[in-house]
Amino acid sequence: MFIFLSRYTIAALGVAFCSTAMGQLSIIGSYDRCVSDSSAFARDEKLNEVVTEHLANIQREIDSSVDLSRIAGMAGLGDRAMEARSRANQYRQELQQACAHINQSINETDQRQRQAEADQIAAAQATQAAERQRQAVIEYELNRRVSGATDLMDEVGFSQWLDSNQGKTLRRDVWDQAITADKFDRAAQMLRDYKRVRKSK
C-alpha cells in the first residue's frame, strides 16, 4: 500500500528528481488540481499521495527509457536508441514541470502561514498596547484624585481589603465595576477608605 508522505517529503522527492523548474501543466487529472489550485495538495492528504506517486512514476519512466536507449545503442539500433532518449527527455521535462508547481505550492502555503502568524502577533501586540494605554489612563485618573494611588493599588493589603465584604457586597466587585465603567470618583473613594483602614491598624 502507498504510504502518505508530507508536503516536505514531496519537496525533498522533487529536489532529488529534478534540477531546473520549467513549463506549465501536468498530464494527469489529479495533478491538474494542484495546478488549478497550487496549494490544494498541501490541504488534501489523498492528493498528496497521488502527486508523490506520480513523481515516482515519472522517474521510473525516465530510468526505463534511459536503460532502453543504452541497450538499443549497444545493439546498433540507432533509431530505437534515439527514440528512447527523446522519451526520457520528455519525461524529464514533465518532472521538472511537476517540481516547479510543487515548489510554488509549498512557497505559497508557507507564505500564508507566515502571514497568519504575523497577523496573530500584530493582533496580540495591539491588544497589549490597548491594555497598557487603558492602565495608564486608570492610573492617571486615580493619581489625580488620590495621592500615591498607584502605590496603594500595588499593596498586598489593598488586595486583601478588596477580597473582604462591605455589607453584603464584595469590595472587589464594586472596585471592578467602578474601574470598568470609568467611575474614577467611586474608585478613588475606595482608595481613601482603604487608607483610613490602614492607618487605624
C-alpha positions in Angstrom: 0.0 0.0 0.0 1.2 3.5 -0.8 2.4 5.4 2.3 1.3 9.0 2.7 4.2 11.5 2.5 4.1 15.0 3.9 4.4 18.0 1.6 8.0 18.5 2.7 8.8 14.9 1.8 7.2 15.6 -1.6 9.5 18.7 -1.9 12.5 16.6 -1.0 11.5 14.0 -3.6 11.1 16.7 -6.1 14.6 18.1 -5.4 16.0 14.6 -5.8 14.3 14.1 -9.1 14.8 17.4 -10.9 17.1 20.4 -11.3 15.7 23.3 -13.3 12.0 24.1 -12.8 10.2 24.9 -16.1 6.9 24.5 -18.0 3.2 24.8 -17.2 0.9 21.7 -16.9 0.9 18.1 -15.9 -0.7 15.2 -17.8 -2.9 13.6 -15.1 -6.2 14.9 -13.8 -5.3 14.7 -10.1 -2.2 16.8 -10.7 -4.3 19.3 -12.7 -6.0 20.0 -9.3 -2.6 21.1 -8.0 -2.1 23.3 -11.0 -5.5 25.0 -10.8 -5.2 25.5 -7.0 -1.5 25.3 -6.3 -2.0 24.8 -2.6 -4.6 22.1 -2.9 -2.3 19.1 -2.4 -1.0 20.6 0.9 -4.5 20.5 2.3 -5.5 17.2 0.7 -3.9 14.0 2.0 -5.2 11.9 -0.9 -3.8 14.4 -3.4 -0.5 14.3 -1.5 -0.4 10.6 -2.2 -1.3 11.0 -5.9 1.2 13.7 -6.6 4.0 11.8 -4.8 3.2 8.6 -6.6 3.0 10.5 -9.9 6.6 11.9 -9.4 7.9 8.4 -8.7 6.2 7.0 -11.8 7.8 9.7 -14.0 11.2 8.8 -12.5 10.6 5.2 -13.3 9.7 6.1 -16.9 12.9 8.1 -17.1 15.0 5.2 -15.8 13.3 2.8 -18.1 13.8 5.0 -21.2 17.5 5.6 -20.3 18.1 1.8 -20.0 16.3 1.1 -23.2 18.3 3.8 -25.0 21.6 2.2 -23.7 20.6 -1.3 -24.7 19.4 -0.2 -28.2 22.6 1.7 -28.7 24.7 -1.3 -27.7 22.7 -3.4 -30.2 23.3 -1.0 -33.0 19.6 0.2 -33.1 20.3 3.9 -33.5 16.7 4.9 -34.3 15.4 3.0 -31.2 18.1 4.5 -29.1 17.3 8.0 -30.2 13.6 7.4 -29.7 14.2 6.2 -26.2 16.5 9.2 -25.4 13.8 11.5 -26.7 11.2 9.9 -24.5 13.5 10.2 -21.5 13.9 13.9 -22.2 10.2 14.4 -22.4 9.7 12.7 -19.0 12.5 14.8 -17.5 10.7 17.9 -18.7 7.4 16.8 -17.2 9.2 16.0 -13.9 10.7 19.5 -13.9 7.2 20.9 -14.6 5.8 19.0 -11.7 8.5 20.1 -9.3 8.0 23.7 -10.3 4.4 23.6 -9.4 5.0 21.7 -6.1 7.7 24.2 -5.1 5.2 27.0 -5.9 2.5 25.4 -3.8 4.9 24.9 -0.8 6.1 28.6 -1.0 2.5 29.9 -1.3 1.3 27.8 1.6 4.3 28.8 3.8 3.7 32.5 2.9 0.1 32.2 4.0 1.1 30.5 7.3 3.7 33.2 7.9 1.2 36.0 7.2 -1.3 34.3 9.5 1.3 34.1 12.3 2.3 37.8 11.7 -1.4 38.8 11.9 -1.8 37.0 15.1 1.3 38.6 16.6 0.1 42.0 15.4 -3.3 41.5 17.0 -1.7 40.4 20.3 0.6 43.4 20.3 -2.4 45.7 19.5 -4.3 44.2 22.4 -1.4 44.6 24.8 -0.9 48.2 23.7 -4.6 48.9 24.3 -4.3 47.3 27.7 -1.3 49.4 28.6 -3.0 52.5 27.4 -6.0 51.7 29.4 -4.0 51.0 32.6 -2.1 54.3 32.1 -5.5 56.2 31.9 -6.7 54.5 35.1 -3.5 55.3 37.0 -3.6 58.9 35.8 -7.2 59.4 36.8 -6.8 57.8 40.2 -3.4 59.5 41.0 -5.1 62.8 40.1 -7.7 62.2 42.8 -5.7 60.3 45.4 -2.0 60.9 46.1 0.0 57.7 45.6 -2.9 55.8 44.2 -0.7 53.6 42.1 1.4 52.5 45.1 -1.8 51.9 47.1 -3.2 49.6 44.4 0.0 47.6 44.4 -0.1 46.9 48.1 -0.9 43.3 49.2 -3.1 44.8 51.9 -5.3 46.6 49.4 -5.9 43.3 47.5 -6.8 41.6 50.8 -9.1 44.5 51.7 -10.8 44.2 48.3 -11.4 40.5 49.0 -13.5 41.3 52.1 -17.1 42.3 52.2 -18.6 45.7 52.7 -22.1 44.8 53.9 -23.3 42.0 51.6 -21.2 43.1 48.7 -17.6 42.0 47.9 -15.4 45.1 47.7 -13.6 43.7 44.7 -16.8 43.5 42.7 -17.6 47.2 43.5 -14.0 48.1 42.6 -14.0 46.2 39.3 -17.4 47.7 38.3 -16.1 51.2 39.1 -13.0 50.8 37.0 -14.8 49.2 34.1 -17.4 51.9 34.0 -14.8 54.7 34.4 -16.3 55.8 37.7 -13.0 57.0 38.9 -14.5 59.1 41.7 -16.1 55.9 43.2 -12.8 54.0 42.8 -10.9 57.0 44.4 -13.2 57.0 47.4 -12.5 53.3 47.9 -8.8 54.0 48.0 -9.4 56.7 50.6 -11.4 54.2 52.6 -8.6 51.7 52.4 -6.0 54.4 53.5 -8.1 55.2 56.6 -8.4 51.5 57.5 -4.7 51.0 57.0 -3.9 54.0 59.3 -6.2 52.7 62.0 -4.3 49.5 62.4 
